[in-house]
């Protein structure tokens, strides 16, 4: 199963989310993910994209985000969320205990959203 993890600003709209996803999918050479994931408090904002794609969205608890080892690191995100990348951490957490990143976070052109892809077997 391929999970697209997202990190994004409250100012990010559907276009930003779609752009970040498209960039990540292109980098990984895949058409579409099987699931979307983000921080628990951001799932409502990601739900419209999940619905448009016909895939589920999973919220990830703060302790699960913090437990993931990310490839990239944002100092601001590390301070606010205790992880280097919400997108990477969410993708890895949702993809299960033996998940691997297919691609690190990719930014939307407007820099309001990031998306990373992980592959694994969810619990």
MOPAC internal coordinates of N, CA, C and O (Angstrom, degrees):
PM7 1SCF
backbone

  N    0.0000 0     0.00 0     0.00 0    0    0    0
  C    1.4427 1     0.00 0     0.00 0    1    0    0
  C    1.5211 1   108.43 1     0.00 0    2    1    0
  O    1.2310 1   120.95 1   -42.45 1    3    2    1
  N    1.3228 1   115.80 1   137.55 1    3    2    1
  C    1.4633 1   121.78 1   178.26 1    5    3    2
  C    1.5249 1   108.70 1  -107.02 1    6    5    3
  O    1.2310 1   121.63 1   -52.55 1    7    6    5
  N    1.3318 1   114.49 1   127.45 1    7    6    5
  C    1.4627 1   121.80 1  -179.18 1    9    7    6
  C    1.5159 1   109.28 1  -114.36 1   10    9    7
  O    1.2310 1   121.16 1   -48.07 1   11   10    9
  N    1.3219 1   115.39 1   131.93 1   11   10    9
  C    1.4634 1   121.37 1   173.03 1   13   11   10
  C    1.5162 1   107.79 1   -97.80 1   14   13   11
  O    1.2310 1   120.75 1   -63.03 1   15   14   13
  N    1.3197 1   116.17 1   116.97 1   15   14   13
  C    1.4504 1   121.09 1   177.07 1   17   15   14
  C    1.5153 1   109.71 1   -97.11 1   18   17   15
  O    1.2310 1   120.88 1   -37.67 1   19   18   17
  N    1.3247 1   115.92 1   142.33 1   19   18   17
  C    1.4628 1   121.09 1  -176.97 1   21   19   18
  C    1.5129 1   112.14 1  -126.14 1   22   21   19
  O    1.2310 1   121.46 1   -38.25 1   23   22   21
  N    1.3054 1   114.81 1   141.75 1   23   22   21
  C    1.4464 1   123.81 1   165.82 1   25   23   22
  C    1.5132 1   105.45 1  -125.99 1   26   25   23
  O    1.2310 1   119.98 1   -41.49 1   27   26   25
  N    1.3199 1   117.65 1   138.51 1   27   26   25
  C    1.4620 1   117.68 1  -176.99 1   29   27   26
  C    1.5179 1   112.29 1  -161.54 1   30   29   27
  O    1.2310 1   121.97 1   -23.27 1   31   30   29
  N    1.3072 1   113.83 1   156.73 1   31   30   29
  C    1.4552 1   123.12 1   177.04 1   33   31   30
  C    1.5219 1   109.73 1   -76.03 1   34   33   31
  O    1.2310 1   120.53 1   -23.51 1   35   34   33
  N    1.3104 1   116.59 1   156.49 1   35   34   33
  C    1.4703 1   119.91 1   174.06 1   37   35   34
  C    1.5250 1   110.48 1   -64.56 1   38   37   35
  O    1.2310 1   120.06 1   163.88 1   39   38   37
  N    1.3181 1   117.50 1   -16.12 1   39   38   37
  C    1.4815 1   121.59 1   178.43 1   41   39   38
  C    1.5258 1   112.56 1   -86.64 1   42   41   39
  O    1.2310 1   119.80 1   174.09 1   43   42   41
  N    1.3179 1   117.98 1    -5.91 1   43   42   41
  C    1.4666 1   121.23 1  -178.27 1   45   43   42
  C    1.5228 1   110.39 1   -73.15 1   46   45   43
  O    1.2310 1   121.23 1   -46.76 1   47   46   45
  N    1.3121 1   115.26 1   133.24 1   47   46   45
  C    1.4611 1   121.21 1   176.09 1   49   47   46
  C    1.5150 1   110.71 1  -107.82 1   50   49   47
  O    1.2310 1   121.04 1     4.84 1   51   50   49
  N    1.3122 1   115.62 1  -175.16 1   51   50   49
  C    1.4591 1   121.53 1  -179.10 1   53   51   50
  C    1.5296 1   111.45 1   -57.14 1   54   53   51
  O    1.2310 1   119.91 1   141.58 1   55   54   53
  N    1.3240 1   117.77 1   -38.42 1   55   54   53
  C    1.4651 1   120.16 1  -179.03 1   57   55   54
  C    1.5300 1   111.05 1   -63.14 1   58   57   55
  O    1.2310 1   120.13 1   138.31 1   59   58   57
  N    1.3266 1   117.36 1   -41.69 1   59   58   57
  C    1.4703 1   120.84 1   178.37 1   61   59   58
  C    1.5206 1   111.18 1   -63.60 1   62   61   59
  O    1.2310 1   120.50 1   134.64 1   63   62   61
  N    1.3286 1   116.65 1   -45.36 1   63   62   61
  C    1.4596 1   120.98 1  -179.58 1   65   63   62
  C    1.5228 1   111.25 1   -63.35 1   66   65   63
  O    1.2310 1   120.60 1   135.26 1   67   66   65
  N    1.3259 1   116.46 1   -44.74 1   67   66   65
  C    1.4685 1   120.40 1   178.70 1   69   67   66
  C    1.5275 1   111.52 1   -62.98 1   70   69   67
  O    1.2310 1   120.58 1   139.37 1   71   70   69
  N    1.3407 1   116.49 1   -40.63 1   71   70   69
  C    1.4595 1   120.66 1  -179.50 1   73   71   70
  C    1.5262 1   110.63 1   -64.37 1   74   73   71
  O    1.2310 1   119.87 1   134.19 1   75   74   73
  N    1.3315 1   117.85 1   -45.81 1   75   74   73
  C    1.4651 1   120.78 1   178.74 1   77   75   74
  C    1.5293 1   110.17 1   -60.92 1   78   77   75
  O    1.2310 1   120.40 1   136.80 1   79   78   77
  N    1.3310 1   116.84 1   -43.20 1   79   78   77
  C    1.4643 1   120.86 1   178.57 1   81   79   78
  C    1.5215 1   111.18 1   -62.68 1   82   81   79
  O    1.2310 1   120.03 1   134.93 1   83   82   81
  N    1.3099 1   117.55 1   -45.07 1   83   82   81
  C    1.4612 1   121.06 1  -179.55 1   85   83   82
  C    1.5220 1   111.30 1   -61.16 1   86   85   83
  O    1.2310 1   120.30 1   139.61 1   87   86   85
  N    1.3097 1   117.03 1   -40.39 1   87   86   85
  C    1.4675 1   120.91 1  -179.98 1   89   87   86
  C    1.5316 1   110.98 1   -67.01 1   90   89   87
  O    1.2310 1   120.34 1   138.03 1   91   90   89
  N    1.3240 1   116.95 1   -41.97 1   91   90   89
  C    1.4632 1   120.58 1   179.05 1   93   91   90
  C    1.5276 1   110.59 1   -66.39 1   94   93   91
  O    1.2310 1   120.40 1   135.46 1   95   94   93
  N    1.3232 1   116.85 1   -44.54 1   95   94   93
  C    1.4711 1   120.45 1   179.76 1   97   95   94
  C    1.5291 1   110.88 1   -62.44 1   98   97   95
  O    1.2310 1   120.26 1   138.62 1   99   98   97
  N    1.3243 1   117.12 1   -41.38 1   99   98   97
  C    1.4614 1   120.41 1   178.61 1  101   99   98
  C    1.5297 1   110.56 1   -63.25 1  102  101   99
  O    1.2310 1   120.26 1   138.71 1  103  102  101
  N    1.3251 1   117.11 1   -41.29 1  103  102  101
  C    1.4625 1   121.10 1  -179.77 1  105  103  102
  C    1.5298 1   111.40 1   -64.98 1  106  105  103
  O    1.2310 1   120.56 1   144.41 1  107  106  105
  N    1.3263 1   116.54 1   -35.59 1  107  106  105
  C    1.4699 1   120.81 1  -178.47 1  109  107  106
  C    1.5196 1   113.11 1   -89.46 1  110  109  107
  O    1.2310 1   120.36 1   169.09 1  111  110  109
  N    1.3217 1   116.92 1   -10.91 1  111  110  109
  C    1.4595 1   120.69 1  -179.67 1  113  111  110
  C    1.5154 1   113.85 1    72.50 1  114  113  111
  O    1.2310 1   120.74 1  -145.02 1  115  114  113
  N    1.3313 1   116.20 1    34.98 1  115  114  113
  C    1.4702 1   119.87 1   177.37 1  117  115  114
  C    1.5216 1   109.62 1  -120.19 1  118  117  115
  O    1.2310 1   121.12 1   -21.20 1  119  118  117
  N    1.3332 1   115.47 1   158.80 1  119  118  117
  C    1.4583 1   120.60 1   179.92 1  121  119  118
  C    1.5227 1   112.52 1   -81.82 1  122  121  119
  O    1.2310 1   120.46 1   133.29 1  123  122  121
  N    1.3362 1   116.72 1   -46.71 1  123  122  121
  C    1.4697 1   120.28 1  -175.51 1  125  123  122
  C    1.5227 1   109.76 1  -162.02 1  126  125  123
  O    1.2310 1   120.15 1   -27.31 1  127  126  125
  N    1.3305 1   117.32 1   152.69 1  127  126  125
  C    1.4640 1   120.49 1   177.04 1  129  127  126
  C    1.5263 1   111.09 1   -82.30 1  130  129  127
  O    1.2310 1   121.13 1   -12.44 1  131  130  129
  N    1.3231 1   115.44 1   167.56 1  131  130  129
  C    1.4623 1   121.69 1   176.89 1  133  131  130
  C    1.5260 1   111.59 1   -93.76 1  134  133  131
  O    1.2310 1   120.41 1   163.43 1  135  134  133
  N    1.3422 1   116.82 1   -16.57 1  135  134  133
  C    1.4578 1   122.01 1  -176.91 1  137  135  134
  C    1.5274 1   108.53 1  -156.93 1  138  137  135
  O    1.2310 1   121.07 1   -27.52 1  139  138  137
  N    1.3436 1   115.55 1   152.48 1  139  138  137
  C    1.4574 1   121.67 1   172.46 1  141  139  138
  C    1.5226 1   108.10 1  -111.94 1  142  141  139
  O    1.2310 1   120.64 1   -27.95 1  143  142  141
  N    1.3220 1   116.37 1   152.05 1  143  142  141
  C    1.4576 1   120.68 1   179.01 1  145  143  142
  C    1.5229 1   109.58 1  -146.99 1  146  145  143
  O    1.2310 1   121.20 1   -29.82 1  147  146  145
  N    1.3279 1   115.32 1   150.18 1  147  146  145
  C    1.4641 1   122.23 1   176.29 1  149  147  146
  C    1.5185 1   108.42 1  -161.17 1  150  149  147
  O    1.2310 1   120.59 1     0.29 1  151  150  149
  N    1.3037 1   116.48 1  -179.71 1  151  150  149
  C    1.4619 1   121.25 1   177.05 1  153  151  150
  C    1.5271 1   109.49 1   -61.29 1  154  153  151
  O    1.2310 1   121.16 1   -34.96 1  155  154  153
  N    1.3348 1   115.39 1   145.04 1  155  154  153
  C    1.4757 1   121.86 1  -179.17 1  157  155  154
  C    1.5230 1   113.82 1   -44.98 1  158  157  155
  O    1.2310 1   120.66 1   135.43 1  159  158  157
  N    1.3118 1   116.34 1   -44.57 1  159  158  157
  C    1.4645 1   120.28 1  -174.64 1  161  159  158
  C    1.5168 1   113.88 1   -77.12 1  162  161  159
  O    1.2310 1   119.90 1  -179.91 1  163  162  161
  N    1.3273 1   117.80 1     0.09 1  163  162  161
  C    1.4693 1   121.52 1  -179.19 1  165  163  162
  C    1.5235 1   113.47 1  -115.73 1  166  165  163
  O    1.2310 1   119.76 1  -177.45 1  167  166  165
  N    1.3314 1   118.07 1     2.55 1  167  166  165
  C    1.4669 1   119.75 1  -175.00 1  169  167  166
  C    1.5203 1   112.72 1   -63.14 1  170  169  167
  O    1.2310 1   119.61 1   142.89 1  171  170  169
  N    1.3167 1   118.36 1   -37.11 1  171  170  169
  C    1.4719 1   120.39 1  -178.98 1  173  171  170
  C    1.5203 1   110.94 1   -61.79 1  174  173  171
  O    1.2310 1   120.10 1   143.37 1  175  174  173
  N    1.3284 1   117.42 1   -36.63 1  175  174  173
  C    1.4584 1   120.79 1   179.51 1  177  175  174
  C    1.5199 1   112.38 1   -72.32 1  178  177  175
  O    1.2310 1   120.26 1   154.95 1  179  178  177
  N    1.3320 1   117.12 1   -25.05 1  179  178  177
  C    1.4677 1   121.50 1  -179.86 1  181  179  178
  C    1.5311 1   112.16 1   -90.13 1  182  181  179
  O    1.2310 1   120.32 1   163.43 1  183  182  181
  N    1.3268 1   116.99 1   -16.57 1  183  182  181
  C    1.4725 1   121.53 1  -177.18 1  185  183  182
  C    1.5263 1   114.12 1   -55.48 1  186  185  183
  O    1.2310 1   118.50 1   138.26 1  187  186  185
  N    1.3324 1   120.46 1   -41.74 1  187  186  185
  C    1.4757 1   118.37 1   179.62 1  189  187  186
  C    1.5285 1   113.31 1   -60.77 1  190  189  187
  O    1.2310 1   119.98 1   142.53 1  191  190  189
  N    1.3276 1   117.63 1   -37.47 1  191  190  189
  C    1.4657 1   119.49 1   177.71 1  193  191  190
  C    1.5225 1   110.01 1   -67.90 1  194  193  191
  O    1.2310 1   120.18 1   137.00 1  195  194  193
  N    1.3208 1   117.27 1   -43.00 1  195  194  193
  C    1.4639 1   120.39 1   178.02 1  197  195  194
  C    1.5230 1   110.81 1   -59.12 1  198  197  195
  O    1.2310 1   120.85 1   136.94 1  199  198  197
  N    1.3124 1   115.98 1   -43.06 1  199  198  197
  C    1.4657 1   120.04 1   179.45 1  201  199  198
  C    1.5296 1   110.46 1   -64.15 1  202  201  199
  O    1.2310 1   120.35 1   137.46 1  203  202  201
  N    1.3188 1   116.94 1   -42.54 1  203  202  201
  C    1.4687 1   120.43 1   179.96 1  205  203  202
  C    1.5247 1   111.47 1   -63.29 1  206  205  203
  O    1.2310 1   120.55 1   146.44 1  207  206  205
  N    1.3240 1   116.56 1   -33.56 1  207  206  205
  C    1.4691 1   121.12 1   179.95 1  209  207  206
  C    1.5228 1   112.88 1   -87.10 1  210  209  207
  O    1.2310 1   120.53 1   165.85 1  211  210  209
  N    1.3249 1   116.60 1   -14.15 1  211  210  209
  C    1.4629 1   120.79 1  -178.62 1  213  211  210
  C    1.5166 1   113.30 1    73.12 1  214  213  211
  O    1.2310 1   120.83 1  -145.78 1  215  214  213
  N    1.3307 1   116.02 1    34.22 1  215  214  213
  C    1.4651 1   121.09 1   179.38 1  217  215  214
  C    1.5252 1   109.19 1  -127.66 1  218  217  215
  O    1.2310 1   119.98 1   -21.51 1  219  218  217
  N    1.3325 1   117.64 1   158.49 1  219  218  217
  C    1.4650 1   119.92 1   177.50 1  221  219  218
  C    1.5237 1   111.76 1   -76.22 1  222  221  219
  O    1.2310 1   121.30 1   -19.66 1  223  222  221
  N    1.3188 1   115.11 1   160.34 1  223  222  221
  C    1.4634 1   121.24 1   173.29 1  225  223  222
  C    1.5236 1   107.77 1  -121.71 1  226  225  223
  O    1.2310 1   120.74 1   -44.17 1  227  226  225
  N    1.3132 1   116.19 1   135.83 1  227  226  225
  C    1.4591 1   121.44 1  -179.42 1  229  227  226
  C    1.5196 1   109.50 1  -118.91 1  230  229  227
  O    1.2310 1   120.87 1   -48.98 1  231  230  229
  N    1.3289 1   115.94 1   131.02 1  231  230  229
  C    1.4530 1   121.59 1   173.54 1  233  231  230
  C    1.5164 1   109.10 1   -87.29 1  234  233  231
  O    1.2310 1   120.97 1   -38.85 1  235  234  233
  N    1.3218 1   115.75 1   141.15 1  235  234  233
  C    1.4613 1   121.36 1  -178.22 1  237  235  234
  C    1.5295 1   108.67 1  -113.67 1  238  237  235
  O    1.2310 1   120.92 1   -51.64 1  239  238  237
  N    1.3192 1   115.85 1   128.36 1  239  238  237
  C    1.4641 1   122.32 1  -179.33 1  241  239  238
  C    1.5353 1   110.57 1   -66.49 1  242  241  239
  O    1.2310 1   120.39 1   -28.48 1  243  242  241
  N    1.3324 1   116.86 1   151.52 1  243  242  241
  C    1.4687 1   120.62 1  -178.60 1  245  243  242
  C    1.5333 1   114.12 1   -54.51 1  246  245  243
  O    1.2310 1   119.73 1   140.07 1  247  246  245
  N    1.3191 1   118.13 1   -39.93 1  247  246  245
  C    1.4689 1   119.59 1  -179.28 1  249  247  246
  C    1.5259 1   111.81 1   -67.93 1  250  249  247
  O    1.2310 1   120.14 1   147.21 1  251  250  249
  N    1.3212 1   117.33 1   -32.79 1  251  250  249
  C    1.4742 1   120.70 1   176.81 1  253  251  250
  C    1.5221 1   111.28 1   -71.36 1  254  253  251
  O    1.2310 1   120.31 1   142.50 1  255  254  253
  N    1.3299 1   117.02 1   -37.50 1  255  254  253
  C    1.4701 1   120.12 1   175.20 1  257  255  254
  C    1.5250 1   109.86 1   -61.72 1  258  257  255
  O    1.2310 1   120.72 1   132.92 1  259  258  257
  N    1.3258 1   116.22 1   -47.08 1  259  258  257
  C    1.4630 1   121.51 1  -176.78 1  261  259  258
  C    1.5255 1   112.32 1   -65.42 1  262  261  259
  O    1.2310 1   119.69 1   154.45 1  263  262  261
  N    1.3134 1   118.20 1   -25.55 1  263  262  261
  C    1.4610 1   121.84 1  -177.24 1  265  263  262
  C    1.5310 1   113.40 1   -77.92 1  266  265  263
  O    1.2310 1   120.19 1   167.12 1  267  266  265
  N    1.3213 1   117.25 1   -12.88 1  267  266  265
  C    1.4678 1   120.24 1  -176.07 1  269  267  266
  C    1.5252 1   111.54 1   -85.65 1  270  269  267
  O    1.2310 1   120.99 1   -36.43 1  271  270  269
  N    1.3155 1   115.72 1   143.57 1  271  270  269
  C    1.4631 1   121.85 1   174.75 1  273  271  270
  C    1.5243 1   106.88 1   -93.93 1  274  273  271
  O    1.2310 1   120.58 1   -63.73 1  275  274  273
  N    1.3255 1   116.50 1   116.27 1  275  274  273
  C    1.4628 1   120.89 1  -176.28 1  277  275  274
  C    1.5246 1   110.93 1   -99.70 1  278  277  275
  O    1.2310 1   121.75 1   -24.79 1  279  278  277
  N    1.3174 1   114.26 1   155.21 1  279  278  277
  C    1.4622 1   121.17 1   180.00 1  281  279  278
  C    1.5305 1   110.99 1   -77.49 1  282  281  279
  O    1.2310 1   120.43 1   143.18 1  283  282  281
  N    1.3191 1   116.79 1   -36.82 1  283  282  281
  C    1.4572 1   121.30 1  -178.98 1  285  283  282
  C    1.5249 1   109.29 1  -112.25 1  286  285  283
  O    1.2310 1   121.53 1   -13.63 1  287  286  285
  N    1.3351 1   114.68 1   166.37 1  287  286  285
  C    1.4592 1   118.58 1  -176.51 1  289  287  286
  C    1.5214 1   110.38 1  -145.68 1  290  289  287
  O    1.2310 1   121.24 1   -55.54 1  291  290  289
  N    1.3119 1   115.24 1   124.46 1  291  290  289
  C    1.4599 1   122.98 1   172.14 1  293  291  290
  C    1.5249 1   106.77 1  -107.25 1  294  293  291
  O    1.2310 1   120.23 1   -54.26 1  295  294  293
  N    1.3171 1   117.17 1   125.74 1  295  294  293
  C    1.4640 1   120.96 1   179.86 1  297  295  294
  C    1.5303 1   110.77 1   -61.24 1  298  297  295
  O    1.2310 1   120.37 1   139.87 1  299  298  297
  N    1.3194 1   116.90 1   -40.13 1  299  298  297
  C    1.4670 1   120.54 1   179.68 1  301  299  298
  C    1.5225 1   110.73 1   -64.28 1  302  301  299
  O    1.2310 1   120.25 1   134.73 1  303  302  301
  N    1.3131 1   117.12 1   -45.27 1  303  302  301
  C    1.4673 1   121.42 1   179.56 1  305  303  302
  C    1.5312 1   110.04 1   -65.83 1  306  305  303
  O    1.2310 1   120.43 1   139.56 1  307  306  305
  N    1.3224 1   116.79 1   -40.44 1  307  306  305
  C    1.4610 1   120.03 1   178.61 1  309  307  306
  C    1.5226 1   110.48 1   -60.62 1  310  309  307
  O    1.2310 1   120.15 1   139.94 1  311  310  309
  N    1.3155 1   117.33 1   -40.06 1  311  310  309
  C    1.4622 1   121.68 1   178.64 1  313  311  310
  C    1.5290 1   111.36 1   -68.20 1  314  313  311
  O    1.2310 1   120.32 1   135.98 1  315  314  313
  N    1.3244 1   116.99 1   -44.02 1  315  314  313
  C    1.4715 1   121.83 1  -175.57 1  317  315  314
  C    1.5232 1   113.98 1   -81.62 1  318  317  315
  O    1.2310 1   119.88 1   147.44 1  319  318  317
  N    1.3296 1   117.84 1   -32.56 1  319  318  317
  C    1.4699 1   121.30 1  -170.75 1  321  319  318
  C    1.5261 1   114.82 1  -124.63 1  322  321  319
  O    1.2310 1   120.06 1   178.08 1  323  322  321
  N    1.3280 1   117.49 1    -1.92 1  323  322  321
  C    1.4724 1   122.48 1   179.24 1  325  323  322
  C    1.5298 1   113.10 1    61.11 1  326  325  323
  O    1.2310 1   120.65 1  -149.17 1  327  326  325
  N    1.3253 1   116.36 1    30.83 1  327  326  325
  C    1.4586 1   122.56 1   174.28 1  329  327  326
  C    1.5203 1   107.68 1  -147.57 1  330  329  327
  O    1.2310 1   120.45 1   -24.02 1  331  330  329
  N    1.3137 1   116.75 1   155.98 1  331  330  329
  C    1.4559 1   120.21 1  -179.69 1  333  331  330
  C    1.5098 1   113.96 1   -72.78 1  334  333  331
  O    1.2310 1   120.28 1   150.10 1  335  334  333
  N    1.3272 1   117.07 1   -29.90 1  335  334  333
  C    1.4624 1   122.68 1  -178.30 1  337  335  334
  C    1.5226 1   109.14 1  -152.82 1  338  337  335
  O    1.2310 1   120.54 1   -61.74 1  339  338  337
  N    1.3102 1   116.58 1   118.26 1  339  338  337
  C    1.4687 1   120.06 1   177.60 1  341  339  338
  C    1.5207 1   109.73 1   -63.65 1  342  341  339
  O    1.2310 1   119.96 1   139.41 1  343  342  341
  N    1.3228 1   117.68 1   -40.59 1  343  342  341
  C    1.4670 1   120.85 1  -179.10 1  345  343  342
  C    1.5226 1   111.12 1   -59.76 1  346  345  343
  O    1.2310 1   120.36 1   130.28 1  347  346  345
  N    1.3166 1   116.92 1   -49.72 1  347  346  345
  C    1.4656 1   120.57 1  -178.82 1  349  347  346
  C    1.5224 1   111.31 1   -67.28 1  350  349  347
  O    1.2310 1   120.51 1   135.42 1  351  350  349
  N    1.3319 1   116.62 1   -44.58 1  351  350  349
  C    1.4649 1   120.25 1  -179.01 1  353  351  350
  C    1.5219 1   111.42 1   -63.40 1  354  353  351
  O    1.2310 1   120.12 1   138.51 1  355  354  353
  N    1.3254 1   117.37 1   -41.49 1  355  354  353
  C    1.4654 1   120.59 1   179.72 1  357  355  354
  C    1.5225 1   111.08 1   -65.59 1  358  357  355
  O    1.2310 1   120.42 1   136.82 1  359  358  357
  N    1.3208 1   116.80 1   -43.18 1  359  358  357
  C    1.4670 1   120.27 1   178.89 1  361  359  358
  C    1.5277 1   110.77 1   -61.55 1  362  361  359
  O    1.2310 1   120.45 1   133.45 1  363  362  361
  N    1.3193 1   116.74 1   -46.55 1  363  362  361
  C    1.4673 1   120.92 1  -179.32 1  365  363  362
  C    1.5234 1   111.72 1   -64.99 1  366  365  363
  O    1.2310 1   120.14 1   135.07 1  367  366  365
  N    1.3183 1   117.33 1   -44.93 1  367  366  365
  C    1.4720 1   120.53 1  -178.74 1  369  367  366
  C    1.5250 1   111.25 1   -62.92 1  370  369  367
  O    1.2310 1   120.25 1   136.37 1  371  370  369
  N    1.3182 1   117.14 1   -43.63 1  371  370  369
  C    1.4653 1   120.61 1  -178.50 1  373  371  370
  C    1.5208 1   112.43 1   -71.29 1  374  373  371
  O    1.2310 1   120.25 1   151.90 1  375  374  373
  N    1.3291 1   117.13 1   -28.10 1  375  374  373
  C    1.4641 1   120.68 1  -177.48 1  377  375  374
  C    1.5274 1   112.64 1   -80.83 1  378  377  375
  O    1.2310 1   119.59 1   172.80 1  379  378  377
  N    1.3152 1   118.40 1    -7.20 1  379  378  377
  C    1.4565 1   120.62 1   173.54 1  381  379  378
  C    1.5133 1   114.79 1   105.41 1  382  381  379
  O    1.2310 1   120.99 1    -3.86 1  383  382  381
  N    1.3216 1   115.70 1   176.14 1  383  382  381
  C    1.4615 1   120.97 1  -170.97 1  385  383  382
  C    1.5350 1   115.81 1   -66.74 1  386  385  383
  O    1.2310 1   119.25 1   156.85 1  387  386  385
  N    1.2961 1   119.04 1   -23.15 1  387  386  385
  C    1.4650 1   120.88 1  -179.72 1  389  387  386
  C    1.5234 1   111.79 1  -112.88 1  390  389  387
  O    1.2310 1   121.01 1  -152.23 1  391  390  389
  N    1.3343 1   115.67 1    27.77 1  391  390  389
  C    1.4632 1   121.00 1  -177.77 1  393  391  390
  C    1.5275 1   111.10 1   -68.36 1  394  393  391
  O    1.2310 1   121.96 1   -24.01 1  395  394  393
  N    1.3124 1   113.84 1   155.99 1  395  394  393
  C    1.4645 1   120.17 1   173.78 1  397  395  394
  C    1.5199 1   108.52 1  -135.72 1  398  397  395
  O    1.2310 1   120.84 1   -35.04 1  399  398  397
  N    1.3211 1   115.99 1   144.96 1  399  398  397
  C    1.4559 1   120.21 1   177.66 1  401  399  398
  C    1.5247 1   110.01 1   -70.92 1  402  401  399
  O    1.2310 1   120.83 1   -48.56 1  403  402  401
  N    1.3119 1   116.03 1   131.44 1  403  402  401
  C    1.4628 1   120.62 1   171.48 1  405  403  402
  C    1.5197 1   109.42 1   -85.67 1  406  405  403
  O    1.2310 1   121.04 1   145.87 1  407  406  405
  N    1.3345 1   115.62 1   -34.13 1  407  406  405
  C    1.4602 1   120.74 1   174.53 1  409  407  406
  C    1.5281 1   108.33 1  -156.04 1  410  409  407
  O    1.2310 1   120.79 1   -36.61 1  411  410  409
  N    1.3347 1   116.10 1   143.39 1  411  410  409
  C    1.4580 1   118.90 1   175.98 1  413  411  410
  C    1.5240 1   109.75 1   -69.89 1  414  413  411
  O    1.2310 1   121.08 1    -1.50 1  415  414  413
  N    1.3142 1   115.53 1   178.50 1  415  414  413
  C    1.4688 1   120.01 1  -176.58 1  417  415  414
  C    1.5252 1   111.86 1   -59.39 1  418  417  415
  O    1.2310 1   121.90 1   -39.09 1  419  418  417
  N    1.3075 1   113.96 1   140.91 1  419  418  417
  C    1.4647 1   122.77 1   173.00 1  421  419  418
  C    1.5120 1   107.28 1  -119.76 1  422  421  419
  O    1.2310 1   120.86 1   -43.77 1  423  422  421
  N    1.3168 1   115.95 1   136.23 1  423  422  421
  C    1.4558 1   121.64 1  -179.35 1  425  423  422
  C    1.5168 1   111.30 1   -87.68 1  426  425  423
  O    1.2310 1   120.97 1   -36.26 1  427  426  425
  N    1.3155 1   115.75 1   143.74 1  427  426  425
  C    1.4622 1   120.46 1   168.15 1  429  427  426
  C    1.5290 1   106.82 1   -66.36 1  430  429  427
  O    1.2310 1   120.06 1   -22.39 1  431  430  429
  N    1.3039 1   117.48 1   157.61 1  431  430  429
  C    1.4602 1   120.85 1  -179.32 1  433  431  430
  C    1.5306 1   111.57 1   -55.96 1  434  433  431
  O    1.2310 1   120.16 1   143.06 1  435  434  433
  N    1.3234 1   117.29 1   -36.94 1  435  434  433
  C    1.4622 1   119.97 1  -178.80 1  437  435  434
  C    1.5279 1   113.49 1   -81.76 1  438  437  435
  O    1.2310 1   120.42 1   178.44 1  439  438  437
  N    1.3530 1   116.81 1    -1.56 1  439  438  437
  C    1.4692 1   124.45 1   177.51 1  441  439  438
  C    1.5317 1   113.75 1    65.53 1  442  441  439
  O    1.2310 1   119.81 1  -162.18 1  443  442  441
  N    1.3266 1   117.96 1    17.82 1  443  442  441
  C    1.4632 1   121.45 1  -179.64 1  445  443  442
  C    1.5246 1   112.53 1   -93.35 1  446  445  443
  O    1.2310 1   120.05 1   169.69 1  447  446  445
  N    1.3257 1   117.51 1   -10.31 1  447  446  445
  C    1.4689 1   121.38 1  -178.97 1  449  447  446
  C    1.5225 1   109.90 1  -145.42 1  450  449  447
  O    1.2310 1   121.58 1   -30.81 1  451  450  449
  N    1.3283 1   114.58 1   149.19 1  451  450  449
  C    1.4650 1   120.91 1   172.74 1  453  451  450
  C    1.5208 1   108.33 1  -128.51 1  454  453  451
  O    1.2310 1   121.37 1   -26.63 1  455  454  453
  N    1.3149 1   114.99 1   153.37 1  455  454  453
  C    1.4582 1   120.67 1   178.24 1  457  455  454
  C    1.5293 1   108.40 1  -141.99 1  458  457  455
  O    1.2310 1   121.12 1   -43.70 1  459  458  457
  N    1.3199 1   115.46 1   136.30 1  459  458  457
  C    1.4673 1   123.11 1   174.86 1  461  459  458
  C    1.5181 1   107.73 1  -128.88 1  462  461  459
  O    1.2310 1   120.42 1   -26.34 1  463  462  461
  N    1.2974 1   116.80 1   153.66 1  463  462  461
  C    1.4599 1   122.23 1  -179.72 1  465  463  462
  C    1.5199 1   111.43 1  -117.59 1  466  465  463
  O    1.2310 1   121.00 1   -44.31 1  467  466  465
  N    1.3175 1   115.68 1   135.69 1  467  466  465
  C    1.4667 1   121.59 1   175.68 1  469  467  466
  C    1.5170 1   109.17 1  -130.40 1  470  469  467
  O    1.2310 1   121.41 1   -27.67 1  471  470  469
  N    1.3122 1   114.91 1   152.33 1  471  470  469
  C    1.4581 1   120.92 1   177.86 1  473  471  470
  C    1.5190 1   108.40 1  -121.20 1  474  473  471
  O    1.2310 1   121.08 1   -41.00 1  475  474  473
  N    1.3113 1   115.54 1   139.00 1  475  474  473
  C    1.4494 1   119.88 1   179.53 1  477  475  474
  C    1.4980 1   111.67 1  -179.70 1  478  477  475
  O    1.2310 1   121.38 1    14.25 1  479  478  477
  N    1.3228 1   114.97 1  -165.75 1  479  478  477
  C    1.4592 1   122.25 1   178.11 1  481  479  478
  C    1.5269 1   107.79 1  -123.34 1  482  481  479
  O    1.2310 1   120.23 1   -75.73 1  483  482  481
  N    1.3305 1   117.17 1   104.27 1  483  482  481
  C    1.4648 1   119.37 1  -179.05 1  485  483  482
  C    1.5284 1   111.35 1   -61.71 1  486  485  483
  O    1.2310 1   121.25 1   -23.67 1  487  486  485
  N    1.3122 1   115.22 1   156.33 1  487  486  485
  C    1.4755 1   121.09 1   178.86 1  489  487  486
  C    1.4831 1   111.36 1   -67.86 1  490  489  487
  O    1.2310 1   120.10 1   180.00 1  491  490  489

